[in-house]
Structures are given as C-alpha cells and as structure tokens.
Amino acid sequence: MTEQKHRGPVKTLHHVTGVVSIRGLRKDLAEVEGFNAKVAVVLTRGVGTMACAYLFTLIALTSLPAILVQAGVLSNSSVPSLLTKAGLILIVSWIAQTFIQLVLLSVIMVGQSVQSAASDARADHTFADTETILDRLDVHSEGGLKAILDRLDELQALVAK
C-alpha cells in the first residue's frame, strides 16, 4: 500500500461559508420555477445559516432562566422578572415546538427536494457533456483521436518510404 504524504489540515472554511451563507441564493432561485419552490429554497437556505442558528439558540435560551428557577437551581430574585413570566415561556414554547418543528420542517424538506432535483438536473447535464467529450476522444469513433491517429499513420508511412 502506498503512503500518502501529509499535506496539513484540510481547509474547509471556504466550503462551509458557501453552505451556511445566503450567497448564491440568486443562482439557486434561478434554477427553480414556481412560487412555492422559490419560497422553499429561500427558507431552506435561510434556516441553514449560522445567523439562524444563533437566533434559534437565543430563542431556546430565553426560557432557560425560568426552567432553572422552577428546578430550584436559581432563585427567583436572581433572574429578571421578564424572563420568568408565563407568557414569555408560552411564546418561546410555541415558536420552538409549533412553528419551527411543524412549519419549518416541512418547508425545509420541500426546499431540499427542490435543491436535490436541481442538483440532479445539473449532474445529468454534466454527464451528457462528459459523454460527448469522451465520445469525441474515443479512438474507435469517427473524428476525434481516430482521425488524428489515422493521419499520423499516413505521415509515418510517407516518412518510412
């Protein structure tokens, strides 16, 4: 087995930023048709950003002080009263359990299906292009390398005389 030389750490920052940012959204939107598909792609790309992850973290942490007070870990006086109000806990619960889980989950799945279909179409197009290039380079087909090899054989025969 051959040994591979260690070339240092793989730099993934440029790939990660392409995945978790909304750059390229215009291109993704151009690849899909229809209002629903465009909305699904926008939400899928938006939810897949670190900004959205930070927002969801803040929403989740908003109800943590009230939970810690109820569990007896913190005293009621050590937490601002706004963070222990039942209304805030209900709103956070509704956002996390109802909206994010029920609504965004299905929209994200649709968005991923749309993006997958666009990716499949790009892959099919690339495959067709690759087949065309390989066919033209095939030594057994008309044109391409066969014509060049035949011409080289003719030239070699002329030089040999």
Backbone as a chain_set.jsonl record, in Angstrom:
{"seq": "MTEQKHRGPVKTLHHVTGVVSIRGLRKDLAEVEGFNAKVAVVLTRGVGTMACAYLFTLIALTSLPAILVQAGVLSNSSVPSLLTKAGLILIVSWIAQTFIQLVLLSVIMVGQSVQSAASDARADHTFADTETILDRLDVHSEGGLKAILDRLDELQALVAK", "coords": {"N": [[0.847, -1.168, 0.0], [0.534, 2.221, -0.793], [1.981, 5.087, 0.707], [0.511, 8.083, 1.774], [1.471, 11.448, 1.536], [1.525, 13.745, 4.21], [-0.257, 16.626, 4.034], [-1.016, 18.706, 5.576], [-3.696, 20.371, 7.427], [-7.027, 20.056, 6.172], [-8.506, 22.667, 4.525], [-11.52, 23.915, 5.235], [-13.065, 26.108, 5.542], [-13.81, 27.821, 3.432], [-15.567, 26.187, 2.037], [-17.516, 25.686, 3.974], [-18.548, 28.258, 4.451], [-19.79, 28.693, 2.039], [-21.908, 26.941, 2.197], [-23.36, 27.632, 4.528], [-24.131, 30.258, 4.201], [-26.083, 32.9, 2.68], [-25.2, 33.541, 0.242], [-25.189, 33.102, -3.247], [-27.809, 32.577, -3.432], [-29.427, 33.807, -5.322], [-28.687, 32.464, -7.652], [-29.549, 29.872, -6.996], [-32.291, 30.349, -6.843], [-32.815, 30.972, -9.484], [-32.642, 28.515, -10.653], [-34.94, 27.138, -10.075], [-38.489, 26.821, -10.595], [-41.596, 28.471, -10.086], [-43.657, 29.743, -7.439], [-43.941, 28.439, -4.882], [-41.732, 26.7, -4.861], [-39.634, 28.539, -4.939], [-40.03, 29.936, -2.507], [-39.609, 27.817, -0.733], [-36.906, 27.233, -1.263], [-35.687, 29.665, -0.496], [-36.328, 29.736, 2.293], [-35.134, 27.332, 3.11], [-32.425, 27.831, 2.545], [-32.098, 30.081, 4.177], [-32.634, 29.143, 6.801], [-30.559, 27.426, 7.019], [-28.312, 28.878, 7.8], [-25.691, 30.279, 9.852], [-26.473, 32.531, 11.214], [-29.202, 32.12, 11.591], [-29.037, 29.869, 13.204], [-27.868, 31.0, 15.483], [-29.951, 32.733, 16.187], [-32.018, 30.871, 16.77], [-30.795, 29.652, 18.942], [-30.756, 31.767, 20.797], [-33.517, 32.079, 21.134], [-34.134, 29.611, 22.314], [-32.597, 29.751, 24.665], [-33.863, 31.787, 25.988], [-35.974, 30.891, 27.566], [-34.66, 29.392, 29.437], [-33.774, 30.53, 32.016], [-36.243, 30.624, 33.468], [-36.882, 27.929, 33.649], [-34.721, 27.025, 35.174], [-35.236, 28.378, 37.554], [-37.658, 27.173, 38.299], [-36.704, 24.608, 38.682], [-35.249, 24.946, 40.912], [-32.59, 25.63, 40.859], [-31.782, 28.234, 40.451], [-32.53, 31.262, 42.21], [-35.622, 33.076, 42.407], [-35.223, 35.791, 42.65], [-32.763, 36.245, 41.495], [-33.029, 36.373, 38.797], [-34.147, 38.331, 36.072], [-37.502, 39.542, 36.162], [-38.968, 39.543, 33.812], [-37.987, 37.376, 32.337], [-39.07, 35.213, 33.594], [-41.749, 35.19, 33.27], [-44.903, 33.716, 32.571], [-46.123, 34.113, 30.093], [-44.005, 34.689, 28.336], [-42.656, 32.268, 28.378], [-44.599, 30.617, 27.227], [-44.756, 31.743, 24.654], [-42.155, 31.29, 23.656], [-42.176, 28.518, 23.763], [-44.237, 27.975, 21.917], [-43.085, 28.994, 19.544], [-40.781, 27.364, 19.299], [-41.768, 24.694, 19.45], [-44.084, 24.538, 17.877], [-44.084, 26.305, 15.539], [-41.365, 26.177, 14.468], [-40.841, 23.381, 14.454], [-43.136, 22.176, 13.226], [-43.873, 23.773, 10.96], [-41.517, 24.887, 9.679], [-39.992, 22.55, 9.356], [-41.324, 20.951, 7.405], [-41.247, 22.73, 5.238], [-38.499, 23.002, 4.864], [-37.885, 20.402, 4.106], [-39.212, 20.288, 1.633], [-37.785, 22.292, 0.319], [-35.244, 21.112, 0.261], [-35.788, 18.951, -1.39], [-36.388, 20.289, -3.774], [-33.915, 21.55, -4.25], [-32.378, 19.264, -4.519], [-33.47, 18.132, -6.834], [-32.736, 20.089, -8.689], [-29.981, 19.828, -8.484], [-29.692, 17.193, -9.409], [-30.477, 17.594, -12.06], [-28.399, 19.24, -12.937], [-26.293, 17.423, -12.649], [-27.039, 15.444, -14.509], [-26.828, 16.94, -16.858], [-24.077, 17.511, -16.817], [-23.094, 14.909, -16.999], [-24.002, 14.198, -19.566], [-22.543, 16.042, -21.084], [-19.963, 15.136, -20.493], [-20.056, 12.554, -21.589], [-20.255, 13.24, -24.303], [-17.791, 14.531, -24.724], [-16.008, 12.426, -24.144], [-16.774, 10.635, -26.14], [-15.928, 11.984, -28.375], [-13.242, 11.892, -27.969], [-12.69, 9.254, -28.144], [-10.85, 6.606, -29.524], [-11.92, 4.864, -31.329], [-14.06, 5.961, -32.582], [-15.668, 7.992, -35.101], [-13.961, 10.862, -36.225], [-12.335, 13.007, -33.836], [-9.77, 11.49, -31.911], [-9.294, 9.259, -33.529], [-9.218, 10.157, -36.201], [-6.942, 11.752, -36.051], [-4.991, 9.846, -35.322], [-5.103, 8.175, -37.579], [-4.172, 9.941, -39.519], [-1.581, 10.389, -38.55], [-0.541, 7.827, -38.903], [-0.533, 7.734, -41.696], [1.331, 9.766, -42.245], [3.593, 8.674, -41.036], [3.969, 6.461, -42.666], [4.619, 7.748, -45.045], [7.026, 8.977, -44.344], [8.603, 6.784, -43.825], [9.08, 5.747, -46.368]], "CA": [[0.0, 0.0, 0.0], [1.349, 3.434, -0.874], [1.756, 6.044, 1.78], [0.187, 9.427, 1.325], [2.176, 12.492, 2.275], [0.662, 14.627, 4.986], [-0.208, 17.959, 3.436], [-1.576, 19.676, 6.506], [-5.143, 20.263, 7.619], [-7.88, 20.416, 5.046], [-9.153, 23.965, 4.754], [-12.929, 23.774, 4.88], [-13.79, 27.346, 5.81], [-14.405, 28.344, 2.204], [-16.707, 25.324, 1.716], [-18.544, 25.882, 4.998], [-19.22, 29.545, 4.239], [-20.674, 28.547, 0.892], [-23.079, 26.165, 2.587], [-24.142, 28.251, 5.593], [-24.457, 31.656, 3.937], [-27.114, 33.035, 1.659], [-24.584, 33.842, -1.043], [-25.577, 32.115, -4.24], [-29.256, 32.389, -3.369], [-29.994, 34.23, -6.607], [-28.451, 31.356, -8.591], [-30.448, 28.782, -6.602], [-33.655, 30.729, -7.209], [-32.938, 30.915, -10.942], [-32.701, 27.112, -11.068], [-36.249, 26.552, -9.78], [-39.637, 27.561, -11.11], [-42.794, 28.45, -9.255], [-43.617, 30.487, -6.183], [-43.713, 27.545, -3.746], [-40.352, 26.216, -4.906], [-38.746, 29.659, -4.586], [-40.174, 30.157, -1.063], [-38.959, 26.695, -0.05], [-35.456, 27.402, -1.388], [-35.284, 30.802, 0.352], [-36.382, 29.336, 3.7], [-34.116, 26.304, 3.359], [-31.118, 28.494, 2.588], [-32.071, 30.979, 5.337], [-32.557, 28.361, 8.034], [-29.257, 26.767, 7.021], [-27.226, 29.824, 8.064], [-25.283, 30.398, 11.256], [-27.282, 33.591, 11.818], [-30.439, 31.483, 12.047], [-28.667, 29.002, 14.331], [-27.709, 31.873, 16.644], [-31.286, 33.197, 16.553], [-32.706, 29.771, 17.426], [-30.142, 29.471, 20.248], [-31.276, 32.818, 21.68], [-34.916, 31.749, 21.456], [-34.124, 28.485, 23.26], [-32.028, 30.173, 25.948], [-34.746, 32.758, 26.635], [-36.795, 30.234, 28.592], [-33.819, 28.652, 30.375], [-33.831, 31.021, 33.406], [-37.491, 30.22, 34.132], [-36.757, 26.499, 33.932], [-33.765, 26.894, 36.276], [-35.927, 28.835, 38.768], [-38.614, 26.123, 38.653], [-35.948, 23.439, 39.14], [-34.607, 25.288, 42.181], [-31.165, 25.904, 40.651], [-31.641, 29.685, 40.663], [-33.626, 31.861, 42.98], [-36.458, 33.97, 41.612], [-34.687, 37.153, 42.723], [-31.525, 36.371, 40.716], [-33.379, 36.401, 37.374], [-35.113, 39.408, 35.779], [-38.875, 39.023, 36.199], [-39.432, 39.357, 32.441], [-37.596, 36.059, 31.854], [-39.808, 34.145, 34.285], [-43.188, 35.341, 33.04], [-45.51, 32.577, 31.889], [-46.394, 34.483, 28.701], [-42.775, 34.535, 27.564], [-42.399, 30.831, 28.264], [-45.562, 30.097, 26.252], [-44.372, 32.213, 23.315], [-40.959, 30.544, 23.262], [-42.606, 27.145, 23.536], [-44.972, 27.925, 20.663], [-42.139, 29.189, 18.44], [-39.898, 26.207, 19.173], [-42.449, 23.418, 19.253], [-45.114, 24.568, 16.849], [-43.662, 26.913, 14.277], [-40.113, 25.633, 13.936], [-40.928, 21.946, 14.198], [-44.203, 21.786, 12.304], [-43.907, 24.524, 9.717], [-40.218, 24.945, 9.008], [-39.503, 21.223, 8.998], [-41.875, 20.546, 6.109], [-40.747, 23.642, 4.209], [-37.099, 22.641, 4.622], [-37.872, 19.153, 3.336], [-39.57, 20.648, 0.263], [-36.637, 23.021, -0.232], [-34.178, 20.156, -0.037], [-36.215, 18.186, -2.566], [-36.228, 21.176, -4.921], [-32.481, 21.691, -4.493], [-31.898, 17.966, -4.986], [-33.882, 17.99, -8.234], [-31.875, 20.981, -9.475], [-28.66, 19.206, -8.484], [-29.776, 16.047, -10.312], [-30.509, 18.109, -13.432], [-27.017, 19.661, -13.245], [-25.476, 16.213, -12.79], [-27.389, 14.839, -15.797], [-26.237, 17.783, -17.899], [-22.627, 17.285, -16.767], [-22.855, 13.563, -17.513], [-24.181, 14.244, -21.024], [-21.372, 16.745, -21.624], [-18.805, 14.244, -20.354], [-20.195, 11.511, -22.608], [-19.94, 13.836, -25.602], [-16.342, 14.747, -24.775], [-15.357, 11.119, -24.228], [-17.053, 10.071, -27.446], [-15.075, 12.664, -29.353], [-11.858, 11.492, -27.714], [-12.583, 7.809, -28.317], [-10.025, 6.267, -30.688], [-12.677, 3.987, -32.21], [-15.187, 6.672, -33.166], [-15.34, 8.9, -36.205], [-13.498, 12.152, -35.734], [-11.57, 12.94, -32.599], [-8.423, 10.913, -31.939], [-9.152, 8.306, -34.628], [-8.78, 10.899, -37.381], [-5.558, 12.169, -35.809], [-4.141, 8.657, -35.387], [-5.024, 7.758, -38.983], [-3.296, 10.895, -40.22], [-0.209, 10.11, -38.104], [-0.118, 6.598, -39.589], [-0.218, 8.113, -43.085], [2.592, 10.53, -42.227], [4.673, 7.744, -40.724], [4.186, 5.653, -43.854], [5.319, 8.597, -46.017], [8.4, 9.197, -43.851], [9.311, 5.496, -43.914], [9.427, 5.474, -47.767]], "C": [[0.899, 1.24, 0.0], [0.985, 4.371, 0.262], [1.439, 7.397, 1.173], [0.949, 10.419, 2.186], [1.16, 13.361, 2.998], [0.831, 16.041, 4.455], [-0.803, 19.014, 4.345], [-3.084, 19.541, 6.596], [-5.898, 20.681, 6.357], [-8.598, 21.71, 5.402], [-10.603, 23.881, 4.285], [-13.705, 25.066, 5.043], [-14.49, 27.86, 4.561], [-15.601, 27.487, 1.779], [-17.847, 25.538, 2.709], [-19.281, 27.191, 4.772], [-20.138, 29.491, 3.031], [-21.961, 27.826, 1.241], [-23.959, 26.94, 3.56], [-24.421, 29.731, 5.371], [-25.537, 31.711, 2.865], [-26.526, 33.505, 0.336], [-24.965, 32.744, -2.027], [-27.078, 31.86, -4.258], [-29.9, 32.752, -4.7], [-29.85, 33.12, -7.648], [-29.394, 30.195, -8.283], [-31.893, 29.086, -6.999], [-33.865, 30.669, -8.716], [-33.092, 29.479, -11.435], [-34.057, 26.471, -10.824], [-37.354, 27.444, -10.328], [-40.797, 27.436, -10.145], [-42.581, 29.13, -7.915], [-43.265, 29.587, -5.002], [-42.276, 27.049, -3.705], [-39.381, 27.321, -4.493], [-38.813, 29.957, -3.081], [-39.447, 29.054, -0.287], [-37.44, 26.824, -0.112], [-34.963, 28.544, -0.504], [-35.271, 30.4, 1.823], [-35.336, 28.279, 4.02], [-32.74, 26.924, 3.461], [-31.005, 29.395, 3.824], [-31.907, 30.241, 6.651], [-31.198, 27.667, 8.144], [-28.085, 27.705, 7.243], [-26.875, 29.836, 9.547], [-26.068, 31.506, 11.944], [-28.588, 33.016, 12.348], [-30.164, 30.552, 13.228], [-28.499, 29.834, 15.599], [-29.076, 32.378, 17.124], [-32.057, 32.104, 17.291], [-32.107, 29.484, 18.802], [-30.65, 30.512, 21.238], [-32.723, 32.538, 22.087], [-34.961, 30.631, 22.499], [-33.618, 28.915, 24.633], [-32.906, 31.17, 26.687], [-35.555, 32.115, 27.75], [-35.959, 29.482, 29.624], [-33.86, 29.21, 31.801], [-35.096, 30.593, 34.147], [-37.447, 28.745, 34.504], [-35.827, 26.282, 35.125], [-34.37, 27.368, 37.595], [-36.899, 27.743, 39.229], [-37.913, 24.875, 39.189], [-35.24, 23.707, 40.458], [-33.114, 25.55, 42.051], [-30.872, 27.376, 40.877], [-32.786, 30.167, 41.53], [-34.373, 32.84, 42.087], [-35.901, 35.379, 41.591], [-33.425, 37.328, 41.88], [-31.773, 36.445, 39.208], [-34.34, 37.557, 37.147], [-36.524, 38.831, 35.637], [-39.431, 38.796, 34.789], [-39.146, 37.939, 31.942], [-38.325, 34.909, 32.534], [-41.316, 34.255, 34.096], [-43.713, 34.174, 32.214], [-45.771, 32.875, 30.417], [-45.173, 34.298, 27.817], [-42.464, 33.065, 27.338], [-43.332, 30.214, 27.229], [-45.196, 30.507, 24.825], [-43.159, 31.439, 22.811], [-41.326, 29.098, 22.949], [-43.348, 27.021, 22.209], [-44.021, 28.058, 19.468], [-41.325, 27.919, 18.218], [-40.657, 24.938, 18.791], [-43.457, 23.435, 18.114], [-44.566, 25.093, 15.537], [-42.429, 26.237, 13.695], [-40.268, 24.16, 13.576], [-41.974, 21.594, 13.15], [-44.13, 22.487, 10.952], [-42.562, 24.469, 9.002], [-39.704, 23.577, 8.592], [-40.03, 20.786, 7.64], [-41.38, 21.443, 4.988], [-39.295, 23.316, 3.874], [-37.018, 21.36, 3.804], [-38.232, 19.415, 1.873], [-38.4, 21.358, -0.401], [-35.491, 22.095, -0.578], [-34.523, 19.301, -1.244], [-36.034, 19.013, -3.838], [-34.75, 21.322, -5.271], [-31.887, 20.386, -5.008], [-32.263, 17.754, -6.453], [-33.025, 18.87, -9.136], [-30.473, 20.405, -9.572], [-28.624, 18.001, -9.417], [-29.768, 16.496, -11.77], [-29.12, 18.571, -13.852], [-26.126, 18.456, -13.468], [-25.769, 15.521, -14.111], [-26.775, 15.61, -16.951], [-24.722, 17.575, -17.966], [-22.287, 15.915, -17.333], [-22.98, 13.537, -19.038], [-23.0, 14.945, -21.686], [-20.139, 15.85, -21.585], [-18.862, 13.121, -21.372], [-19.823, 12.034, -23.984], [-18.439, 14.023, -25.76], [-15.615, 13.414, -24.925], [-15.591, 10.457, -25.583], [-16.152, 10.698, -28.505], [-13.611, 12.295, -29.177], [-11.627, 10.01, -27.958], [-11.834, 7.491, -29.609], [-10.783, 5.41, -31.686], [-13.84, 4.705, -32.881], [-14.716, 7.557, -34.314], [-14.948, 10.253, -35.624], [-12.639, 11.965, -34.507], [-10.204, 12.341, -32.807], [-8.225, 9.936, -33.092], [-8.647, 9.007, -35.88], [-7.318, 11.329, -37.234], [-4.614, 10.977, -35.918], [-3.999, 8.141, -36.822], [-4.073, 8.66, -39.764], [-1.84, 10.678, -39.823], [0.328, 8.843, -38.759], [0.256, 6.887, -41.038], [1.117, 8.839, -43.163], [3.778, 9.612, -41.94], [4.993, 6.861, -41.916], [4.947, 6.458, -44.927], [6.779, 8.796, -45.627], [9.216, 7.923, -44.013], [9.725, 5.188, -45.345], [10.658, 6.144, -48.133]], "O": [[1.901, 1.289, 0.712], [-0.161, 4.432, 0.71], [2.036, 7.798, 0.175], [1.059, 10.256, 3.401], [0.089, 13.67, 2.475], [1.937, 16.58, 4.433], [-1.067, 20.129, 3.895], [-3.682, 18.701, 5.924], [-5.455, 21.54, 5.595], [-9.22, 21.82, 6.458], [-10.876, 23.788, 3.088], [-14.89, 25.117, 4.713], [-15.642, 28.288, 4.628], [-16.559, 28.017, 1.215], [-19.015, 25.567, 2.319], [-20.505, 27.24, 4.887], [-21.161, 30.176, 3.002], [-22.999, 28.083, 0.632], [-25.183, 26.911, 3.435], [-24.908, 30.399, 6.283], [-25.861, 30.707, 2.231], [-27.266, 33.832, -0.592], [-25.049, 31.575, -1.651], [-27.56, 31.02, -5.018], [-30.821, 32.071, -5.151], [-30.768, 32.864, -8.427], [-29.97, 29.601, -9.194], [-32.626, 28.199, -7.436], [-34.961, 30.353, -9.179], [-33.619, 29.254, -12.525], [-34.31, 25.371, -11.314], [-37.18, 28.651, -10.5], [-40.957, 26.418, -9.472], [-41.494, 29.102, -7.339], [-42.391, 29.927, -4.205], [-41.669, 26.983, -2.636], [-38.414, 27.062, -3.777], [-37.785, 30.201, -2.449], [-38.755, 29.328, 0.694], [-36.756, 26.555, 0.875], [-33.938, 28.412, 0.165], [-34.307, 30.691, 2.531], [-34.716, 28.322, 5.082], [-31.968, 26.587, 4.36], [-29.946, 29.467, 4.446], [-31.134, 30.658, 7.514], [-30.745, 27.357, 9.246], [-26.956, 27.355, 6.902], [-27.683, 29.443, 10.389], [-26.307, 31.426, 13.149], [-29.033, 33.384, 13.436], [-30.976, 30.461, 14.15], [-28.938, 29.422, 16.672], [-29.327, 32.443, 18.327], [-32.68, 32.37, 18.319], [-32.83, 29.115, 19.728], [-30.944, 30.184, 22.387], [-33.103, 32.736, 23.241], [-35.735, 30.698, 23.454], [-34.156, 28.486, 25.654], [-32.721, 31.385, 27.885], [-35.794, 32.745, 28.78], [-36.512, 28.98, 30.603], [-33.974, 28.42, 32.738], [-35.033, 30.237, 35.324], [-37.93, 28.359, 35.569], [-36.109, 25.452, 35.99], [-34.052, 26.817, 38.648], [-36.955, 27.425, 40.417], [-38.453, 24.169, 40.041], [-34.686, 22.787, 41.06], [-32.434, 25.68, 43.068], [-29.831, 27.728, 41.432], [-33.859, 29.565, 41.576], [-33.814, 33.367, 41.125], [-36.087, 36.097, 40.608], [-33.051, 38.462, 41.578], [-30.827, 36.566, 38.43], [-35.259, 37.754, 37.942], [-36.708, 37.76, 35.059], [-40.288, 37.932, 34.603], [-39.953, 37.361, 31.215], [-38.215, 33.761, 32.104], [-42.075, 33.496, 34.698], [-43.058, 33.705, 31.284], [-45.651, 31.982, 29.578], [-45.279, 33.814, 26.691], [-42.058, 32.664, 26.247], [-42.904, 29.375, 26.436], [-45.315, 29.706, 23.897], [-43.141, 30.984, 21.667], [-40.835, 28.524, 21.976], [-43.119, 26.075, 21.457], [-44.142, 27.317, 18.493], [-41.193, 27.451, 17.088], [-40.23, 24.197, 17.905], [-43.652, 22.415, 17.453], [-44.586, 24.388, 14.528], [-42.45, 25.777, 12.553], [-39.861, 23.745, 12.491], [-41.705, 20.78, 12.267], [-44.309, 21.852, 9.913], [-42.485, 24.051, 7.847], [-39.039, 23.462, 7.563], [-39.263, 20.301, 6.807], [-41.118, 20.959, 3.887], [-38.911, 23.353, 2.705], [-36.18, 21.243, 2.91], [-37.627, 18.833, 0.973], [-38.059, 21.065, -1.547], [-34.833, 22.275, -1.603], [-33.644, 18.962, -2.037], [-35.581, 18.497, -4.859], [-34.37, 21.23, -6.438], [-30.986, 20.405, -5.846], [-31.45, 17.25, -7.228], [-32.631, 18.449, -10.223], [-29.842, 20.482, -10.626], [-27.645, 17.8, -10.135], [-29.134, 15.865, -12.616], [-28.701, 18.33, -14.984], [-25.293, 18.457, -14.374], [-24.844, 15.053, -14.776], [-26.263, 15.021, -17.904], [-24.155, 17.476, -19.054], [-21.307, 15.768, -18.064], [-22.159, 12.925, -19.721], [-22.511, 14.499, -22.724], [-19.363, 15.813, -22.54], [-17.842, 12.763, -21.96], [-19.147, 11.346, -24.749], [-17.878, 13.71, -26.81], [-14.706, 13.291, -25.746], [-14.7, 9.793, -26.113], [-15.676, 10.018, -29.414], [-12.828, 12.374, -30.123], [-10.482, 9.557, -27.976], [-12.146, 8.042, -30.665], [-10.314, 5.246, -32.813], [-14.546, 4.095, -33.684], [-13.525, 7.827, -34.468], [-15.538, 10.721, -34.65], [-12.257, 10.839, -34.187], [-9.538, 12.657, -33.792], [-7.108, 9.791, -33.588], [-7.743, 8.505, -36.549], [-6.552, 11.27, -38.196], [-3.555, 11.08, -36.537], [-2.917, 7.723, -37.234], [-3.271, 8.187, -40.569], [-0.952, 10.772, -40.671], [1.5, 8.778, -39.13], [1.241, 6.354, -41.549], [1.935, 8.561, -44.04], [4.844, 9.762, -42.537], [6.158, 6.543, -42.158], [5.805, 5.919, -45.626], [7.663, 8.783, -46.484], [10.409, 7.989, -44.309], [10.664, 4.415, -45.532], [11.107, 6.03, -49.274]]}, "num_chains": 1, "name": "protein.A"}
